Every structure is written in C-alpha cells, then in structure tokens.
C-alpha cells in the first residue's frame, strides 16, 4: 500500500428530503470537494445522515465520485462512506468502490481517513493500483 496525505476544501448544500428521508428523520446533503496534494481532484458527494447534536451521536452513508489525478495518474473513482459518531468519537469507513477506477486509476483499491483540525480538512489515503 502507498500512503498519501493532503488537504481538501468542502462546499455543502442541503437537499430536499424525499418521503423516505423524512420518515427516517434524516437529512440529505450535497458536498463538492477540492482535493490538494498527491490527490489533485474534485468530487461530488450525495449523503444521507442522522445526527443528535445533544449527544454528539449519529451516522451517515454516502457515495462520492472523485475526478482528477492521484500522484500524476488521471482518472476517476468512487468512494463508499459509512461512518458514525459515538458521543463525539468518529468511526470512519471510506472505501474505494471495487472496480470503480477509470483510465490510469483502473484497478485502484484503498481507504481514506479524514481529520478536521481547526476547521481545516485533511486526508490520509492508503491505496494500491493493481493491473488486471
């Protein structure tokens, strides 16, 4: 596995809740990201989540399409997010969707961890590229 680290910026927009989302008491969000560092890319995220601000507990699931370059290799790929907060303590699962890589990123596999410090977003991306 190769590990790369960098930063990213996020713009968020709430989306209208559909019937199921309202029934669940959940929220829907759209995120647009700009990654800098070894991953130089843009992404679009569709997320559904729940959060109890009083306890700091909640969870979200999302699909993210990333388009750009990873250490000079161009293409796109998808992340699957399935993460939770347990009284303010995060448990993250952000995985590359198998076989979602295109062009120079075909065969990409990996996992990302996100850290937020003083409002700045940081990523650590462990990945491998395997030719099939």
Residue frames relative to the residue before (quaternion, step in Angstrom):
aa qw qx qy qz dx dy dz
X 1.0000 0.0000 0.0000 0.0000 0.00 0.00 0.00
X 0.2597 -0.7204 0.6240 0.1554 3.51 -1.20 0.70
X 0.1650 -0.7819 0.5923 0.1028 3.59 -0.99 0.78
X 0.0181 -0.7745 0.6322 -0.0107 3.54 -0.96 0.98
X 0.1481 -0.7823 0.6012 0.0677 3.55 -1.20 0.64
X 0.1495 0.7807 -0.5969 0.1091 3.53 -1.15 0.69
X 0.5070 -0.6233 0.5024 0.3195 3.52 -1.32 -0.37
X 0.0368 -0.7831 0.6157 0.0801 3.53 -1.31 0.16
X 0.3062 -0.7138 0.6015 0.1867 3.50 -1.32 0.51
X 0.1967 -0.7918 0.5747 0.0640 3.54 -1.14 0.75
X 0.0790 -0.7258 0.6793 0.0746 3.52 -1.18 0.75
X 0.1175 -0.8171 0.5634 0.0334 3.57 -0.81 1.01
X 0.0510 -0.7683 0.6377 0.0180 3.53 -1.23 0.66
X 0.3885 -0.6940 0.5441 0.2670 3.60 -0.87 0.87
X 0.2407 -0.7477 0.6028 0.1402 3.54 -1.16 0.68
X 0.5900 -0.5606 0.4345 0.3858 3.56 -1.18 0.49
X 0.4219 -0.6928 0.5273 0.2530 3.55 -1.01 0.85
X 0.3291 -0.7043 0.5858 0.2292 3.54 -1.04 0.77
X 0.7632 -0.3826 0.2558 0.4536 3.58 -1.30 0.05
X 0.6842 0.4836 -0.2898 0.4626 3.58 0.87 -0.92
X 0.6408 0.5283 -0.3250 0.4523 3.59 0.94 -0.88
X 0.6488 0.5043 -0.3154 0.4746 3.59 0.96 -0.86
X 0.6509 0.5268 -0.3143 0.4473 3.59 0.92 -0.90
X 0.6832 0.4769 -0.2701 0.4826 3.58 1.07 -0.76
X 0.3874 -0.7061 0.4961 0.3243 3.58 1.17 -0.47
X 0.4599 0.6943 -0.4171 0.3638 3.54 1.23 0.56
X 0.3267 -0.7024 0.5884 0.2318 3.54 -1.37 0.04
X 0.2477 -0.7315 0.6132 0.1659 3.54 -1.25 0.51
X 0.0414 -0.8014 0.5965 -0.0137 3.55 -1.02 0.87
X 0.2316 -0.7012 0.6540 0.1644 3.50 -1.36 0.50
X 0.0624 -0.7792 0.6233 0.0220 3.57 -0.95 0.92
X 0.1117 -0.7379 0.6607 0.0804 3.52 -1.17 0.73
X 0.0993 -0.8213 0.5618 0.0084 3.55 -0.76 1.08
X 0.1615 -0.7292 0.6555 0.1120 3.51 -1.34 0.52
X 0.1698 -0.8038 0.5672 0.0572 3.58 -0.47 1.25
X 0.0805 -0.7705 0.6312 0.0379 3.55 -1.12 0.80
X 0.5964 0.5248 -0.4374 0.4215 3.54 -1.18 0.64
X 0.8088 -0.2082 0.1690 0.5234 3.60 -1.06 -0.66
X 0.6821 0.3180 -0.2397 0.6134 3.58 1.27 -0.46
X 0.0050 0.7775 -0.6257 0.0634 3.55 -0.43 1.28
X 0.3252 0.7602 -0.4682 0.3115 3.54 -0.04 1.29
X 0.2994 -0.6711 0.6279 0.2564 3.49 -1.43 0.06
X 0.0575 -0.8001 0.5943 0.0588 3.55 -1.22 0.39
X 0.2272 -0.7225 0.6380 0.1391 3.49 -1.37 0.43
X 0.1035 -0.8133 0.5726 -0.0078 3.58 -0.81 1.10
X 0.1202 -0.7367 0.6604 0.0822 3.54 -1.10 0.84
X 0.0084 -0.8329 0.5478 -0.0790 3.57 -0.56 1.24
X 0.0737 -0.7287 0.6761 0.0807 3.51 -1.28 0.59
X 0.1022 0.8265 -0.5422 0.1121 3.58 -0.83 0.94
X 0.2247 -0.7200 0.6375 0.1573 3.49 -1.41 0.22
X 0.0309 0.8025 -0.5946 0.0399 3.57 -1.09 0.70
X 0.1721 -0.7332 0.6500 0.1018 3.53 -1.03 0.88
X 0.2928 -0.8009 0.4975 0.1590 3.57 -0.16 1.28
X 0.5990 0.5834 -0.3606 0.4134 3.59 1.10 -0.63
X 0.7726 0.3207 -0.1750 0.5193 3.61 0.99 -0.83
X 0.3955 -0.7150 0.4833 0.3142 3.59 1.19 -0.45
X 0.5655 0.5838 -0.3834 0.4386 3.57 1.23 0.48
X 0.2687 0.7464 -0.5785 0.1898 3.54 -1.13 0.71
X 0.2072 -0.7639 0.5949 0.1402 3.53 -1.32 -0.21
X 0.0389 -0.7826 0.6181 0.0635 3.53 -1.29 0.33
X 0.1521 -0.7202 0.6643 0.1296 3.49 -1.40 0.38
X 0.0542 0.8077 -0.5828 0.0707 3.56 -1.06 0.69
X 0.2110 -0.7010 0.6576 0.1782 3.49 -1.42 0.31
X 0.0841 -0.8034 0.5894 -0.0105 3.55 -0.91 1.00
X 0.1739 -0.7577 0.6200 0.1060 3.57 -0.93 0.93
X 0.1399 -0.7880 0.5991 0.0215 3.56 -0.74 1.19
X 0.0219 -0.7916 0.6099 -0.0297 3.58 -0.88 1.03
X 0.5148 0.6379 -0.4602 0.3411 3.58 -0.75 1.01
X 0.6220 -0.5261 0.4216 0.3982 3.53 -1.05 -0.87
X 0.1390 -0.7396 0.6546 0.0718 3.52 -1.14 0.83
X 0.8127 -0.1917 0.0552 0.5475 3.55 -0.38 1.30
X 0.7741 -0.3887 0.1733 0.4686 3.56 0.86 1.06
X 0.6124 0.5198 -0.3561 0.4774 3.60 1.26 -0.07
X 0.2691 -0.8019 0.5200 0.1190 3.59 -0.66 1.15
X 0.4082 0.6896 -0.5445 0.2475 3.53 -1.19 0.65
X 0.3885 -0.6786 0.5540 0.2857 3.50 -1.28 -0.47
X 0.0205 0.7718 -0.6354 -0.0136 3.53 -1.35 0.25
X 0.4056 -0.7017 0.5367 0.2345 3.54 -1.34 0.25
X 0.2130 -0.7170 0.6453 0.1554 3.52 -1.26 0.64
X 0.2025 -0.7066 0.6607 0.1525 3.53 -1.26 0.62
X 0.1414 -0.7819 0.6046 0.0554 3.57 -0.78 1.09
X 0.1311 0.7394 -0.6551 0.0829 3.56 -1.09 0.81
X 0.2122 0.8172 -0.4914 0.2139 3.53 0.15 1.31
X 0.1592 -0.7897 0.5891 0.0632 3.56 -1.24 0.51
X 0.2366 -0.7035 0.6463 0.1770 3.51 -1.37 0.39
X 0.0983 -0.7788 0.6189 0.0292 3.57 -0.82 1.01
X 0.7936 -0.2580 0.0985 0.5421 3.55 -0.07 1.37
X 0.7862 -0.3577 0.1466 0.4821 3.53 0.88 1.10
X 0.6384 0.4959 -0.3333 0.4851 3.61 1.25 -0.15
X 0.2938 -0.7954 0.5038 0.1651 3.61 -0.53 1.14
X 0.0904 -0.7088 0.6954 0.0763 3.50 -1.34 0.62
X 0.0807 -0.8447 0.5291 -0.0058 3.55 -0.35 1.24
X 0.0297 0.7304 -0.6822 -0.0128 3.46 -1.27 0.65
X 0.1356 0.7601 -0.6149 0.1603 3.55 -0.36 1.32
X 0.0321 0.8461 -0.5202 0.1111 3.54 -0.06 1.37
X 0.4772 -0.6061 0.5403 0.3361 3.57 -1.15 0.60
X 0.4288 -0.6766 0.5332 0.2722 3.59 -0.87 0.98
X 0.4966 -0.6772 0.4443 0.3121 3.61 -0.69 1.03
X 0.8599 0.1091 -0.1232 0.4833 3.55 -1.09 0.90
X 0.4708 0.6752 -0.4509 0.3451 3.60 1.15 0.51
X 0.5329 0.6493 -0.4047 0.3615 3.62 1.21 -0.26
X 0.1586 -0.7813 0.5987 0.0773 3.56 -1.09 0.80
X 0.8275 0.2301 -0.1790 0.4798 3.53 -1.40 0.29
X 0.8409 -0.1006 0.0846 0.5250 3.64 -0.78 -0.99
X 0.6781 0.4758 -0.2878 0.4806 3.62 1.27 -0.21
X 0.3188 0.7366 -0.5205 0.2913 3.58 1.23 0.39
X 0.7811 0.2829 -0.2345 0.5049 3.58 -0.86 0.97
X 0.4160 0.7214 -0.4640 0.3019 3.60 1.27 0.11
X 0.0211 0.7469 -0.6640 0.0274 3.52 -1.11 0.87
X 0.3314 0.7739 -0.5039 0.1934 3.57 -1.07 0.54
X 0.2937 -0.7286 0.5997 0.1522 3.48 -1.44 0.01
X 0.1821 -0.7840 0.5877 0.0827 3.55 -1.03 0.86
X 0.1502 -0.7280 0.6604 0.1059 3.52 -1.26 0.64
X 0.1963 -0.7720 0.5979 0.0896 3.56 -1.01 0.90
X 0.0612 -0.7605 0.6458 0.0284 3.54 -1.06 0.85
X 0.1386 -0.7638 0.6253 0.0800 3.56 -1.09 0.77
X 0.0333 0.7920 -0.6038 0.0843 3.55 -0.67 1.20
X 0.8415 -0.0755 0.0006 0.5349 3.56 -0.71 1.13
X 0.7338 -0.4430 0.2241 0.4638 3.57 0.98 0.91
X 0.6118 0.5307 -0.3503 0.4705 3.61 1.26 -0.11
X 0.3014 -0.7589 0.5566 0.1527 3.58 -0.95 0.96
X 0.0728 -0.7827 0.6181 -0.0062 3.55 -0.92 1.05
X 0.1389 -0.7783 0.6035 0.1034 3.58 -1.14 0.63
X 0.1150 -0.7054 0.6912 0.1068 3.49 -1.37 0.52
X 0.0556 -0.8172 0.5723 -0.0396 3.56 -0.56 1.21
X 0.1188 -0.7619 0.6359 0.0309 3.56 -0.65 1.22
X 0.1304 0.8200 -0.5411 0.1331 3.59 -0.56 1.09
X 0.0877 -0.7397 0.6576 0.1126 3.48 -1.43 0.16
X 0.2416 -0.7315 0.6206 0.1462 3.52 -1.23 0.61
X 0.0068 -0.8005 0.5991 -0.0185 3.56 -0.63 1.07
X 0.3443 -0.7285 0.5570 0.2010 3.52 -0.90 0.94
X 0.1988 -0.7935 0.5665 0.0996 3.53 -0.93 0.89
